[in-house]
């Protein structure tokens, strides 16, 4: 049943609330002004009300706005989106700015050298990592890519660098993350099994002698991450450079 209207304004929405709680609009407004609705009553009412008779988006919208309405009643937050349907919510989400994200790992050996990989599909060296997929966190991406490329399961608990890259003619703006992959013992290095379809090879390089076949932005980002790893902490940079 969808014969009842979907409230389009705060006033009609509040009227529906009062009627749904078995109150007249006048009494509801008096109780509302006196802040006599308890938080638990509001949440319980949101979960139980309007299961039938209203637009099918109404129930989910009320559920989504339960906390927002309660906060509004008690004056501790802004107003929720009273009449935003799931379709409207979806359109709003899709209208937000989108940034590409990439995540990589700074992995070193016991001699202080940095692990780089040589992809089969581009003529440059890179750190292990890749593009963050939809609904995937940067850290999860880093773990997944290192597992796929090198067969290693590493925790990546520490973030070293966030690098914002401005848009170019070839690429849109992006955020690049480098996580600390730790120092690998020789016994762990022997366990590396690189994916031959994605990687030609892997190799360790000293920070002062990174390969020439590497983009300048990535080289700067790697060196910035290495400095942070040595000095401690983490850092925000732009286009591979500090402020």
Secondary structure by P-SEA (a helix, b strand, c coil): cccccccccaaaaaaaaaaaacccaaaaaaaaaaccccaaaaaaaaacccccccccaaaaaaaaaaaaaaaaaacccccccccccaaaaaaaaaacbbbbbbbbbbcccccbbbbbbbbccccccccccccccccccaaaaaaaaaaaacccccccccccbbbbbccccccccbbbbbcccccccaaaaaaccccccccccccccccccccccccaaaaaaaaaaaaaaaacccccccccccc
